[in-house]
Amino acid sequence: MQIPDGKKVYFLSDFHLGVPDHASSLVREKKIVAFLERAKADAATIFIVGDLFDFWFEYRKVVPKGFVRILGKLAELTDAGIPVHFFVGNHDMWMSGYFEKELNIPVYHESRVFEFNGKKLLIGHGDGLGPGDHGYKAIKKVFRHPLSKFLFGLIPPFFGISLAAYFSKSSRASTGESDEKFLGEENEWLILYCRELLKEHSYDFFIFGHRHLPIDFQLNEQSRYINLGDWIKYDSYAVLDGTALQLKFN
């Protein structure tokens, strides 16, 4: 895919809309919508790399209340012919057609390779990748199983969404400040994951979210690992202008 002259590809992640409360989330939502409005002027493509919501579940005829500003802005972007791509995160993995049908946004449940101007990018949310964290990996398999989704869908929305929102907030709180410290290249599991992949294939950029810490790390002479940070604390994002990819702050 060739990026037109004067256009850019934007990458954002981890908005976690819905926490810690409605008022704070609304302020953050308006800030993100304002950013997307500015990006609209020169965006060739926009990638949202997971955890847009702190919780999301699509019942057969019900979706969580709220978030009308961000959903409206995404619809406006795709209606204007700007492609938007969405990768599910660990907080909004239960998607099943709403974004595709209502917003014309493809939804990816696994990492995926894209190529722009000859640059090869591996993009994904990043949860459950790399060594260790076997407990989460096991839980992830259970939650992503179609039977789990079906059984949760049997719970009435009032109880189901309330219960899931509680556990989602508990999960985020349990990580505490650990997400905000660089652990060193030998302990950063996404760096280790990228290096393993580079033994078999070449990539110019690895772009992930989930970590909540903006990271720009040179893996070798050709490859860089970018973590997009979040819009809770850092308001960080990445932009590819056709030749260079930069990690920036709003």
N, C-alpha and C positions, 0 to 999 in steps of 0.2 A: 504494500500500500504506500503510495507516494503522498506526502504531506504537501498541499498546495503552498505556493509562496505566500508568506505573510501569515500563515496559519500555524496553529500549535495543537499539540495533544496534551490534555490535562489529566492528572491522576490524583485522586483524593480518596481518603479512607477514614473509617472510624469516627463517624459523627455521633453515634450512640444517642440518637434523639429519643427522648422519653425520660432520661435521667439527668440530674438527680430528682427533679421535680418538674412540673409543667412549666412554671415561669422561667426557670433557667434554661430548659430545653427550647422554649419558644424564642428566647434571645439568641441562642446558638443557631436555631433553624433560620431565623431572619438573616443572620450574618452569612450563613452558607448560601442562602438564596441570593443575597446581594453579590456575593463573589461569583456565583454562576451567571448572574446577569452581566457582570463585567466580562467574564470569560466568553460569553456568547459572541462578542464582537470578533474574536479571532480564533475560536475553537474549531478545529477540524474534527476532533473526536474527544469525548470525555469518558474516562474510566472511573467508576466508583468501586473501590476494591474491598467491599465488605463492611459489615456492622454500621450500615446507614442508620438502622434502628437498634435500640438496646434490646428490643424484643419485637418479633414479627411472626404472625401465624395467619395463614389464609384458610379460613373456614370455607365451606362450599359457597356460601353467600354472604360472608362477613369478613371484613378485615379490621385491624385495630383502629380505634377512633383517633382522629387527629392527623397531624403531619400534612395538612392540605397545602401548605405553602411550598414545601419541597416537592411534593407530588405534582402540583400544578406547574412548577418551574421545569421539572423534568419533562412533563408532557409538552410544554412550550418549546423546549429545546429540540425534542425529536420532531415535533410538528414543523419546526423551522428547517428541518433537514440535517441537523447536527446529530450524528450517531452517539448514543450513550450506551455503554456496556456496564453491566453490574455483575460483580462476583459476590456470592453469598459469604457471610462471615459466620462465626460461631454463635452470634446472637440473633442472626436473621436467616438461618439456614432453611427454615420451613417456608419456602416460596414454591408456588405451583401454578404459575400462569398469569397472575394478576399484572405483573410488570410487562409481560409480553403482550397481553391483550389490551390493556388500558393505556400503556405508556409507549408501546412499541420499543421496549428495551430488552435485548437478549440477556438471559440470566445464566451464569456459569456456576456450576457446583464444584469444579476442580480448577486447578491452575491451567493456564492456556498460553500458547505461544502466539505472538503477533509480530509482524515485521513492518517497520516504517522506514522508508528511505534506506533500505539495505541494512538497518539495525534490527537485530533479533532480540525480542523482549519476552521473558517469561513472567507472566502476571498472575497473581493469586492472592487470596487473603493471607495465607501463611500459617494458619492454625493446624497443629498436628503434623507438621513437617519437621524433618530432621531427627536426630537421635533423642532418646529418652522420652519423658512425659507419657509413659505407657498407659497410665490411668486415664488421662484425657483422651488418648487415642481410642481406648476401649469404649469410653462414654460416647465419643463422637460417632462411632460405628452404630451404637444402639440408637442414638437420637436421629441419625440419618436414615435408619432403616424404614422402609415404607410402612411396616406394621406399627412402629412407634408413632408415626405421623397420623395414621388412621385412628389409632386408639385415642390420641390426644384430641383429635377432631370430634370424638364422641362426647367430650366434656363440654357443657354449655359455655358459650363465650365469656359470660360474666365471671365464672369460676376459673375457666382455663386461662384466660388472659391475665387475670389477677395473680394466679398461682405462678405462671411462667414469669411474669414481671418481677415477682418477689425473688425467685431463684436467679434471675438474670442480674438483678442488683446485688445479690449476695455473691455471685461469681465475680463481678467486677470489684466489689469491695475486698474480697479475699486476696486479690493480687497486690493491693496496697501500693506502696511506692516502688515495688520491684520492677514494674514495667518501665520506670523512668531512669534506670541506670544501665549504662553500657557495661556488659559483663566481661568484655574482652573477647577477642576474635576466637579464642579456643573454647569459649563457653556460650557464645551466641549461636543458638541452634539453627537459625536460618543461614548464618554464614557457613556453618558446617554443611548444611544441606546444599547450598549453592556450590560449594567446593566439590562435593561428591558428584553433582550433576556435570560439572565442568570436566570431570575425568572421562566422560562419554560423549559430551556434546559441547559446542561452543555457543555462548550467548553474549550479547553486548551488555544487556541489563537484566537484572532480576528486580522486580518491583512487587513488594509485599506490604500489607498492612499488619493489623493484629497486635503488633509490638508496642504501639502507643508511644514510641520514641523515634523521632526523626533521625535516620542514620543514612549516611552516604559513605560506603566502604568500598575501597578498591580491592577487588579479589585477585586480579592479575593485570597484566598490561592491557588486556582487551576488555575485561568484564568488571562491572560495578554492581553492588547490591545496594538498592535504595529501599529504606523503610519509610513509609509516608507519614508516620507519626499519627496525630489525631487532631480533632477540632474541639476537644474538651479543654486542652491546655495550650497546645502549640499552634493551632490554625495553620498547619503545614500541608504542603502539596508538592507535586513535581510537575514539570512542564518540559516537553520535548518540542523543540522548534524546527526539527528537521535534521539538525546536525548534533546539537548539544542537548543533554538532559540535565536539568538543574533541580535541586531540592530547594524550595522557597517557603517563605512564611507570609501569610496574609497581612 
